């Protein structure tokens, strides 16, 4: 009996491999079924500094905030990590290839960062993948009140911006500060500084004891630091390139995503008009190297090179601008062909 023929998407899926990682001293093989992040978290010991802070009560980060000199420029955010039911391919179609996505079920229990009003008064939207934009200028102090509503410890760790050691948001075993191990229904206030030399497009993500699994389930988001008084572009787009794998989702296939969605018509559809100044902010949040290719367009790198396809790796980020001069329906996508044909593509519409 002949085996069933392998279609294009099935062929690309064959190249996936298992990941072996260590989570707070526990080895996890990702080829042994869906990973129970919350179950694994129950086996992680609370670090000594975190236990001591719990015993004293209150938010250790808030005490640091209270000691800052007054009068500086601040950007303040209230953000929670929450579970969210997420649909990777809500239309169940791949518009690039004009066909139905055959995998069937595309919803799973993800994690997302959710913005709130001051004091966590009310949600300003749903928990999303990626989380809300953190936007600052050089000279600002960025204050993020973070609350964990998951059943596993979680954090927020930033790239690019300046921060003191206790504001790192990273798990460090027995040396972990409270900001690196925020337990369920606890709040920690991160204080970060947008000093001179930190301007750029960056990202933030979970870096707690379950790292990288919460990040792979959706706990990441964009961070931008602009020059002081910088004029904003007419349009700007923040695009996170990442993967949802079966050990994370419990679904059949691997999805190569942009901002939590896979396949054109599901990924962000970007729009601009001829004559507008347009900025693209791109970052990677998985184990792969990707490229960003924008059909019909090119841009100048800081060294003057003209490119239309840029390579970037895990947690790398970049920004470019162009003045739009080419109307039409265009693709943007990763040019690693496996990634392109498993969903990492979308539309850029210029009128």
C-alpha positions as CSV (number, residue, x, y, z in Angstrom):
1,X,0.0,0.0,0.0
2,X,1.4,3.4,-1.0
3,X,1.7,6.0,1.7
4,X,-0.4,9.1,1.4
5,X,1.2,11.8,-0.7
6,X,2.8,14.7,1.3
7,X,1.6,18.1,0.4
8,X,3.7,21.3,0.4
9,X,2.9,22.2,4.0
10,X,3.4,18.6,5.2
11,X,6.8,18.5,3.5
12,X,8.0,21.7,5.4
13,X,6.6,20.3,8.7
14,X,8.9,17.3,8.4
15,X,12.0,19.5,9.1
16,X,11.0,20.4,12.6
17,X,13.0,19.0,15.5
18,X,12.7,18.3,19.2
19,X,14.0,20.8,21.8
20,X,15.5,19.8,25.0
21,X,15.6,22.6,27.6
22,X,16.1,23.0,31.3
23,X,13.5,24.8,33.4
24,X,14.7,25.7,36.9
25,X,16.6,22.4,37.1
26,X,14.0,20.3,35.3
27,X,14.7,18.9,31.9
28,X,11.9,19.0,29.3
29,X,11.9,17.3,25.9
30,X,9.5,18.9,23.6
31,X,8.8,15.8,21.5
32,X,6.9,14.1,24.2
33,X,3.5,15.8,23.8
34,X,2.1,19.1,25.0
35,X,4.1,20.6,27.8
36,X,2.2,21.3,31.1
37,X,3.8,24.6,32.1
38,X,1.7,25.1,35.1
39,X,2.3,21.6,36.3
40,X,6.1,22.0,35.9
41,X,5.9,25.3,37.8
42,X,4.6,23.5,40.9
43,X,8.0,21.8,41.2
44,X,10.0,25.0,41.2
45,X,11.2,26.3,44.6
46,X,10.6,29.9,45.5
47,X,14.0,31.7,45.7
48,X,15.1,33.1,49.1
49,X,14.8,36.8,48.2
50,X,11.3,36.2,46.8
51,X,10.3,34.4,50.0
52,X,11.7,37.2,52.1
53,X,9.9,39.9,50.1
54,X,6.6,37.9,50.5
55,X,7.2,37.8,54.3
56,X,7.7,41.6,54.4
57,X,4.7,42.2,52.2
58,X,4.2,44.9,49.7
59,X,5.8,45.5,46.2
60,X,9.6,45.7,46.4
61,X,9.7,47.5,43.1
62,X,7.3,50.2,44.4
63,X,9.7,50.9,47.2
64,X,12.4,51.6,44.6
65,X,10.0,53.8,42.7
66,X,9.3,55.8,45.9
67,X,13.0,56.6,46.3
68,X,13.4,58.1,42.8
69,X,13.9,61.9,42.6
70,X,10.8,63.8,41.6
71,X,10.3,66.0,38.5
72,X,11.6,63.7,35.8
73,X,9.6,62.6,32.7
74,X,7.8,59.3,33.3
75,X,5.9,56.8,31.1
76,X,3.7,54.6,33.3
77,X,2.0,51.3,32.4
78,X,-0.2,48.7,34.2
79,X,0.2,45.3,32.5
80,X,-0.9,41.8,33.5
81,X,0.0,38.4,32.3
82,X,-3.2,36.4,31.7
83,X,-4.4,33.2,30.0
84,X,-6.1,33.9,26.7
85,X,-7.9,31.6,24.2
86,X,-6.0,32.3,21.0
87,X,-6.9,31.5,17.4
88,X,-3.8,31.3,15.2
89,X,-5.7,31.2,11.9
90,X,-9.1,32.7,12.5
91,X,-10.2,32.7,8.8
92,X,-8.9,29.1,8.3
93,X,-7.5,30.2,4.9
94,X,-4.2,31.0,3.4
95,X,-4.9,34.0,1.1
96,X,-1.4,33.9,-0.4
97,X,-2.0,30.4,-1.9
98,X,-5.8,30.9,-2.1
99,X,-6.5,27.7,-0.2
100,X,-7.9,26.4,3.0
101,X,-5.6,25.6,5.9
102,X,-6.0,21.9,6.4
103,X,-4.8,21.4,10.0
104,X,-8.4,21.9,11.4
105,X,-8.3,23.2,15.0
106,X,-6.2,26.3,15.3
107,X,-7.2,27.6,18.8
108,X,-5.2,26.9,22.0
109,X,-4.7,28.2,25.5
110,X,-2.1,30.9,25.1
111,X,-0.6,33.5,27.4
112,X,-0.8,37.2,26.8
113,X,0.1,40.6,28.3
114,X,-3.0,42.8,28.9
115,X,-3.0,46.6,29.4
116,X,-5.0,48.2,32.3
117,X,-5.9,51.7,33.4
118,X,-4.1,53.2,36.3
119,X,-4.1,51.1,39.5
120,X,-5.4,48.1,37.4
121,X,-8.8,49.9,37.5
122,X,-10.1,48.3,34.3
123,X,-8.8,46.5,31.3
124,X,-8.0,48.7,28.2
125,X,-8.3,45.7,25.9
126,X,-7.9,42.0,25.7
127,X,-4.8,40.0,26.5
128,X,-3.0,39.7,23.2
129,X,-0.1,38.2,21.4
130,X,2.0,40.3,21.3
131,X,1.4,42.5,24.3
132,X,0.9,46.3,24.3
133,X,3.5,48.6,22.9
134,X,5.8,50.3,25.5
135,X,6.7,53.6,24.0
136,X,9.2,56.1,25.5
137,X,11.7,58.9,24.6
138,X,15.2,59.4,25.6
139,X,15.2,60.9,29.1
140,X,12.0,59.1,30.3
141,X,11.7,56.8,33.2
142,X,9.5,53.9,32.3
143,X,7.4,52.5,35.1
144,X,5.7,49.2,34.5
145,X,3.3,47.8,37.2
146,X,3.2,44.1,36.4
147,X,0.6,41.7,37.8
148,X,0.8,38.0,37.2
149,X,-2.6,36.3,36.7
150,X,-1.2,33.0,35.5
151,X,-0.8,29.7,37.5
152,X,3.0,29.8,37.0
153,X,5.6,32.5,37.9
154,X,6.1,35.1,35.2
155,X,8.0,38.3,34.6
156,X,8.7,41.2,32.2
157,X,12.3,41.5,31.0
158,X,13.2,44.4,28.6
159,X,15.8,44.7,25.9
160,X,17.7,47.9,25.0
161,X,16.6,50.1,27.9
162,X,18.8,50.7,31.0
163,X,17.8,49.1,34.3
164,X,19.3,48.3,37.7
165,X,20.1,44.7,38.7
166,X,16.9,44.2,40.7
167,X,14.8,45.4,37.7
168,X,16.1,42.7,35.3
169,X,13.0,40.6,35.4
170,X,15.1,37.4,35.1
171,X,15.2,34.2,37.1
172,X,18.7,33.5,38.5
173,X,18.2,30.5,40.7
174,X,18.9,31.2,44.3
175,X,20.1,34.7,43.5
176,X,16.7,35.7,41.9
177,X,15.3,39.1,42.9
178,X,11.5,39.4,43.4
179,X,11.1,40.9,39.9
180,X,12.5,37.7,38.4
181,X,9.8,35.4,40.1
182,X,6.4,37.1,40.3
183,X,4.0,34.6,41.6
184,X,0.2,34.3,40.9
185,X,-1.8,37.4,41.9
186,X,1.3,39.3,43.0
187,X,2.4,42.7,41.6
188,X,5.9,43.9,40.9
189,X,6.8,47.4,39.7
190,X,9.7,47.6,37.2
191,X,11.6,50.9,36.9
192,X,13.6,51.2,33.6
193,X,15.5,54.3,32.3
194,X,15.5,55.4,28.7
195,X,19.0,56.9,28.9
196,X,21.0,58.4,26.0
197,X,22.2,55.6,23.8
198,X,19.2,53.3,24.4
199,X,17.1,54.6,21.5
200,X,15.9,52.0,19.1
201,X,13.4,49.3,18.5
202,X,13.5,46.6,21.2
203,X,11.2,44.0,22.8
204,X,10.2,42.7,26.2
205,X,9.3,39.1,27.2
206,X,8.9,36.7,30.1
207,X,12.3,35.6,31.6
208,X,11.0,33.8,34.7
209,X,11.8,30.2,35.9
210,X,9.7,28.7,33.1
211,X,11.6,30.5,30.4
212,X,11.3,30.0,27.4
213,X,7.8,28.3,27.5
214,X,5.7,31.3,28.6
215,X,7.4,33.4,25.8
216,X,6.6,30.7,23.3
217,X,3.0,30.7,24.5
218,X,2.7,34.5,23.8
219,X,4.4,36.5,26.6
220,X,6.3,39.1,24.6
221,X,5.7,42.5,23.1
222,X,7.4,45.5,21.4
223,X,9.3,48.3,23.1
224,X,10.5,51.5,21.3
225,X,12.7,54.3,22.6
226,X,12.7,57.4,20.4
227,X,15.0,60.3,20.3
228,X,13.7,63.2,22.4
229,X,11.2,65.2,20.4
230,X,11.4,62.9,17.4
231,X,8.7,63.4,14.8
232,X,6.4,60.4,14.5
233,X,6.0,58.7,11.1
234,X,2.6,58.8,9.4
235,X,2.3,55.1,9.8
236,X,4.3,52.6,11.8
237,X,4.1,48.8,12.2
238,X,5.4,46.6,14.9
239,X,5.9,43.0,13.7
240,X,7.0,40.1,15.9
241,X,8.1,37.0,14.0
242,X,7.7,33.8,16.1
243,X,6.5,30.2,16.1
244,X,3.7,28.2,17.7
245,X,4.8,24.6,18.0
246,X,2.8,21.5,18.9
247,X,4.5,21.0,22.4
248,X,3.2,24.6,23.2
249,X,-0.2,24.5,21.6
250,X,-1.3,20.8,21.6
251,X,-2.2,21.3,18.0
252,X,-1.1,19.2,15.0
253,X,1.0,21.5,13.1
254,X,3.8,24.1,13.5
255,X,2.7,27.7,12.7
256,X,5.2,30.4,11.7
257,X,3.5,33.6,12.8
258,X,3.6,37.3,12.7
259,X,2.0,38.9,15.8
260,X,0.3,35.6,16.9
261,X,-1.3,34.8,13.5
262,X,-0.3,32.7,10.5
263,X,-1.0,33.1,6.8
264,X,-2.0,36.2,4.9
265,X,-5.5,37.3,5.7
266,X,-4.9,36.4,9.4
267,X,-1.5,38.1,10.0
268,X,-1.6,41.9,10.2
269,X,-2.7,43.6,7.0
270,X,-0.6,46.8,6.8
271,X,-1.9,49.9,5.0
272,X,-0.3,53.1,3.8
273,X,-0.7,55.8,1.1
274,X,1.8,57.1,-1.4
275,X,3.7,60.0,0.0
276,X,3.5,58.9,3.7
277,X,6.5,58.3,5.8
278,X,6.3,54.7,7.0
279,X,8.3,53.0,9.7
280,X,8.6,49.2,10.2
281,X,9.7,47.8,13.6
282,X,10.6,44.1,13.3
283,X,11.8,41.6,15.9
284,X,12.2,37.8,16.4
285,X,10.9,35.8,19.3
286,X,11.7,32.1,18.7
287,X,14.6,29.7,18.1
288,X,15.0,30.5,14.4
289,X,16.7,32.9,12.1
290,X,14.2,34.8,9.9
291,X,14.4,37.4,7.1
292,X,12.1,40.3,6.5
293,X,11.3,40.8,2.8
294,X,9.0,43.5,1.5
295,X,7.9,43.1,-2.1
296,X,8.3,46.2,-4.3
297,X,10.3,48.1,-1.7
298,X,13.8,48.7,-0.4
299,X,15.4,50.7,2.3
300,X,18.8,52.1,3.5
301,X,20.7,50.5,6.3
302,X,22.6,52.9,8.8
303,X,25.8,52.2,6.8
304,X,24.1,53.3,3.5
305,X,23.6,49.8,2.0
306,X,20.3,49.4,0.2
307,X,18.5,46.2,1.1
308,X,15.1,44.5,0.5
309,X,15.6,41.3,2.6
310,X,17.2,41.5,6.1
311,X,18.2,38.6,8.3
312,X,17.6,38.6,12.0
313,X,17.9,36.1,14.8
314,X,16.3,35.3,18.1
315,X,15.5,38.5,20.1
316,X,17.1,40.7,17.4
317,X,15.2,43.8,16.4
318,X,15.5,46.6,13.9
319,X,13.7,49.5,12.4
320,X,13.7,51.1,9.0
321,X,11.7,54.0,7.4
322,X,10.8,54.8,3.8
323,X,8.6,57.4,2.0
324,X,6.0,55.4,0.2
325,X,6.1,55.7,-3.6
326,X,4.8,52.4,-5.0
327,X,1.1,51.6,-4.8
328,X,-0.3,48.1,-5.0
329,X,-1.0,44.9,-3.0
330,X,2.3,43.7,-1.8
331,X,3.6,40.8,0.3
332,X,5.8,41.0,3.3
333,X,7.2,37.7,4.6
334,X,10.1,35.6,5.9
335,X,12.1,34.3,3.0
336,X,13.1,31.1,4.7
337,X,10.8,29.1,2.5
338,X,9.7,26.7,5.2
339,X,8.6,29.6,7.3
340,X,7.0,31.4,4.4
341,X,4.8,28.5,3.5
342,X,3.8,27.6,7.1
343,X,2.3,31.0,7.6
344,X,4.9,33.8,8.0
345,X,3.5,36.1,5.4
346,X,1.1,39.0,5.1
347,X,-0.3,41.8,3.0
348,X,1.0,45.4,2.6
349,X,-1.6,47.5,0.9
350,X,-0.5,50.9,-0.6
351,X,-3.1,53.2,-2.1
